Amino acid sequence: MFDYSLDFHHLNFRENPELYRVGKGEQGVLLVEPYKSEILPYWRFKTPEIARESSEKIYQIFLTYLEQDDFVGADMARKFLQMGYTRARRYANHKSGRKYKTNPQKETSKEAQIQARKSILPNEVDPVKAESAGIFKEKWIQAKTNEKYLQLLAKHKQMYEG
């Protein structure tokens, strides 16, 4: 499970990989330094051309981290590829990028959160964003199934997540 209690403003995960937890999906993608600052400038998905350039650059960063046996960096690059897919997909389905009429996270009671999650806005399919999502999905799949990545993932979990 990803540990949100850490002092992310003062942590360097390249120097402290033992503190990194993979978590689920994209957890921590915008918190883990120095990787966030190294990858975020390249993360774009507005058009298929931009998404292709972005996903290829991030995938190259992913491969560089693997060459350096830097699992945390590789996992962060994988998360950015995944986030490229999920965010582009969200905008493909909802022009505003908002899925719900109200924000479930801003609701205080469990009941209100459940009701907010039921208030899904209708889909307005944007084929350009859908194509961008597909481009990121391809690179994300390549990353998460990469043999060396899977080896480093298993090693990291064995060493630090027991």
N, C-alpha and C positions, 0 to 999 in steps of 0.2 A: 504494500500500500504506500502511496506517495505521502511523504511527510511534509505537510504544510506548516509545521511548527518551527521549522528551521529559520535562521536569520539570513534570508536570501540576499539581502543588501550587502552583506559582508562576507559571503561565502564564495570561494572559488572551487568549483567542483572538479576542475582539472587537477587541482592540488589535493582535493578531498573526495576521491571517487567513492570511498566507503560510505559516505553520507547519502549518496544518490540512491533513490528507489525508483524503479521503472514505473510503477503505478499502472493505471489503465488508460488506454488510448493516448490522449494528448496531455495528460496531467503534468503540470509544471513546465509546459513548453515555453511560457513567457517569464519564467522565474530563474531558471538554472543558468548561471553565468560561469564562464565567459561565453558559453555556447550561444545563448540567446543573442548577444551582441554580434557574434560572428555570423550567424545565419539569418537573422531577421531582416537585414538590409536587402537580401535577395528574394524575399518571400513576396510574390505578387501573383495575382490570378485574374486580372481584369478582362483580358482577352486571351484567346488560345495561344497567340504568338508570345505574349508576355508570360503566360503559364508555362509554355514549353521552355522558354529561356530560364525561367525561375526554377522549375523542377529539375532541369538538367544541371544547373549550377549547384543546387542543394544536394542533388545526388552525387555530384563530384566531390562536394565537401564531405558527404557521408563516406565515400570511398577513401578519401584522404584520412579521415579519422580511423577507419578500419586498418589502413596501412600502418598507422601509428599505434595500433592496438588500444585505441581510445574508445572504449565502449560507451561511456557517457556521451561523448560527442556524437558518436554514430547513432545512439538512441535518440538524441535530441534532433538530429537531422531527419531521422525517420519520423519523429513526431511532427516536424514542420511539413514534411511531405503529406502526412496524414491530414494535418490541419489545412493544407492547401486543398485537398480533396473535399473535406467536410465543409469548409467555408464557401468554396466555389459552389458546391452542391446546395448549400443553404440559399445562396443568392440566385442559383438557377431556379429554385422552387419559390422563392419569396424575394421579389425585387428590392424590398426595403432591407433585407437581411434579417428581418424579425420573423420568427416562426409563430410566436404567440401574440394574442391581442394585448395581454399584460405579462409582465415579467414574473414567472413563478418564484424566482429567487428573492424578489422583494416582498413577497407575501410572508406574513408572520406565522400564521397557523398552518398546520399540515393540510387541513381541509381546503384552505384558500389556495395553497400550492397545487393541490390535486385539481381543483377547479380551473386554475390558470393554465395547467398543462392540457386541459381538455379544450381550451379556447384557441385552437390552432387556426391560423389564418389560411385562407384558400391558396392553393398553388397557382402561381403565374409563371409558367415554364419559360425560361430564358435559354434558348439553345446555345448561345455563345458561352454563358457561364457553365452550362452542362458540358460543353466540349472542354473547357478549362478544367473542370472537375475530373473528367476522364483522363486527361493528360497527367494530372497529379496522382490519380489513382494508380496508373501504370507504374510510375516511379516508386510510389509507396509500397506496392506489392513487391517490386524488385528488391527494395531495401529490406522489408520485413522477412523475406524468404532467402536473403543472401546467406550462404553457408557460413562465412566467417562471422557475420553478425550474429547468427544463431549460436555459434560456438562461444563468442564473447558474452552473449546474453546468459547462457547457461553457466559460464564461469563466474560472472558477476553475481548472479543469484545464489550460486553455491557459496561464494566467498562472503557476501555481505547481507544477503536476504534470507539465508539459511532456511 
